[in-house]
């Protein structure tokens, strides 16, 4: 299994924190967010990881160079941002024909994602992709989905004024090996595209939803970053207390 961590964004909503730091390296309880994702992916059994870079690329490159997983990481620099789907087209030789996770590296996720991978492996035969879902308190700022009784996505509403619910896309995908040929092969190389606008609408009826089993949050603003810090500290205290009780 492979993974792509989308980490090239400018992080403008997170200023001034991102004035001197790429968003993927903001610390969560002392550990860079990108490091948390690398740990999680390796524990899931991911063998190769591609990370796209742009903003403060030198800092990302330096971090990867010191990572214990550097030998399984490929860095791909984008002189101009390609968009989330444009990056996948540009790096098609890395992932086409493979099971691949696609992740926005600026999201904080406390789930191990083991259950998501199990759900993908046991998905409906008519689906070829699994999408992480979460319940949001601000549905107008998210991509909102509607599911059928088999948890297959039948509607996708990207940041609309009156969304039909609060079940939101977490923009974390598991693609089956056939996904590139079915949804990306017609897209032009070196042209920017976005997953939510240019790809996901074509996946309706083929996209299985998986409701996340732990905290999941987009670290897009200083407020959400502060919220993620609280989540991380609570989780760390619970882990420490559990360890003390065992001892």
N, C-alpha and C positions, 0 to 999 in steps of 0.2 A: 504494500500500500504506500502511496505517495501523499504529499500534502503541499499546498501552496499557501503561504502566509502573505497576505496583502498588507504591505507595511510602508508604502511610498507616500502616503498622503501628507498634506501640509499641516493638518491639525489646527487650522485657524480658529475653530470654536473653542479650543482649549488654551488659547493665549491668556495670560503671558507665560504660562508654564512651557509652552512649545516655542517660545521665542529663541531658546537656546538648546532645545532638546527635541528629537523626533518623538512623535506620540507613542510609537511602539516601544520606546525605552523609558517612559515615565515609570517611576517605581511604585509598586503596590506592596505595602508593608515591607519596604526595603529591597524588593527584588524587581528588576525590570520586567515589564509586561511581556516582552518578547521571550524572556527566559522562562516565564511561567508556561507559555505556549509550547516552547521546545520540550520542556520536561513532560508535559501532558502528551504530546504527540509521540515521543519516544516510548512512553509507558503504554501507549495504545498499539505499538508495534509498527509505527511508520518508519520506513527504511530510508526514504529520501525526502528532503524538504527544500522547496524553492522559496526564496524571499525576494520580493521586488523592492528596490530602493529608489529614492529620489531626494527627498528632503533630508538634509544632514546625513547623507549617505555614508560619510566617513565614520560617523559615530556608530552606525549600524554595522559597518564592516569591522570596526575595531571590537565591538561586542562579540560578533560571531567568531572572530579570530581567537578569542579567549574561551569560547564555549566548549564544554566537553563533547559536544556533538558536531563540531565544526567539519568533521570529515564526511558527514552525511548532508551538509547544507550547500546549496547552490545559490549564489547571489546574482541577481539580474538588475542592472542599473537602467533606469528609464530617464533619458535626458529630458523628455517631455512625458507628462503623465498620460498613461494609456487608458485609464478607466479600469474598473474591476474586470470587465469581460475582455477588454482590449489586451490586458496583461495575459489572460489565459490564451488568447489566440496567438499572441507573440511567442509564448512559451509552450506551444502545442506539442512539440516533440518531447517535452518532459513528461506530459501526463496523458496524452491520448492513448487509448488502449489499456489504461490502468484504472483500478479503483483509486480515487483521489479525493482527499478532503480539501475544501477551499474555505479559508478562514480570514476574516478581517482581524488583523493583529491588534486593533485598538479596542476590541471587546474584552471584558473581563468575565471569565467563566469558571465557576467553582465545581461544575460537574466534571467527572472523569471522562465523560462521553462514551464509556463502555457500553451503556445501554443503548445509546444512539447507534453505535456500530452494530450491535446485535439486532436492533430494529431494521437497519438497512439490509443486513444479511437475510432477514426473514420477511422482507417487504413484499407487498402485492406484486404479482408477476407483471402487471401492466405498468408498473412504475420503474424508473431507472435512476432516480435521485431522491435523497432524503434531505429535508431541510429542517434545521433546528427552529423551534417556535418558542415564544415566551409570552406571558401576559403582561401587557404594558399599561401603565397609568396615563400615557399620553399617545393614544392611537393615531391622532392626526399627524404625528411626526414620524410614523413608521409605515412599513408595508404591511397591511393587514390581510389575513387570509381567511377563507371559509373552507371547511372540510366536509367531505361526505362521511358516511358511517364507517368507511374503511380507513379513515384518516388520510385520504388522498385529497390534495388541494384542488378545489374546483373554481375558486375565485382568488384574485390577487389585486389589491387596491393600494397603489403606491402613494402615500402621503396625500390622501384626499380630505376634503373638508368635513364630510360626514361618513366616517368609516363604519362598516357594518360589524362592529365588535372590537375586541381588544387583543385578539390573538395575532401576534406580530411575528414577522420573519426576523430571525436572528442573523440572517446573511451568513450562515455557516452551513455548508453543503457537503454531502458525500455523493460523489458522482460514480456511477458504474462505468465500466470500460467503454461502453457504447456512446456515452454522452457527447464526446467531441464530434463524432460524425453526424449525430442527429441534430445538434443545436448550434454548433460553432463552425462547422466546415465551410459554410457559405459566407462567413464574415471575412472582411478583407484584413490582411496582415498590416501592422503598423498604422491602424486607424483606431481611434478611441471608441470604446463601447462600454456600457454599464450593464451589469447582470440584471438589475431590477427592471430596467427599461427595455433592453434589447434581447434578453435571453429568457428570463423567467416567464414572461407572458406566453411564450411558445411551449412551456413545459406543463401548462395547466392540464390536469388529468393524468400526468405522468410523474407527478411530484408528491412524494409521501411526506407528511408532516410528523415531526417528533417533538412533543412538549418537553422542554428541558426539565431535568429532575433536581436542579439546584439553582443557586443565584446566577443570573446572567445579565450583564449590563453593558451598554455602549458607553465607553468613556469619551464622550463627545464634548462635554462642558466641564468647567471647574466644579459645578455642583455634583454632576454624576461621578466625577473623579473622587470627590470627597466621600460620596456614598460608597464607592468601591473600596476605599481605604477602610471605612468602618466595617464593611462586610469581611474584608480580609483579616482585620484584627480580631473580630469575633470568632471567625473560623480558627485562627491560630490559637486563641485562648481555649477554645473547646478542645482542640487537639492536645494542647499542653495539659489541660486538666484531665483528659482521658488517660494520658500517659502517666500522670501522677497517681491516678487511682489504681492503675494496673500495677505500678511499682509498689 
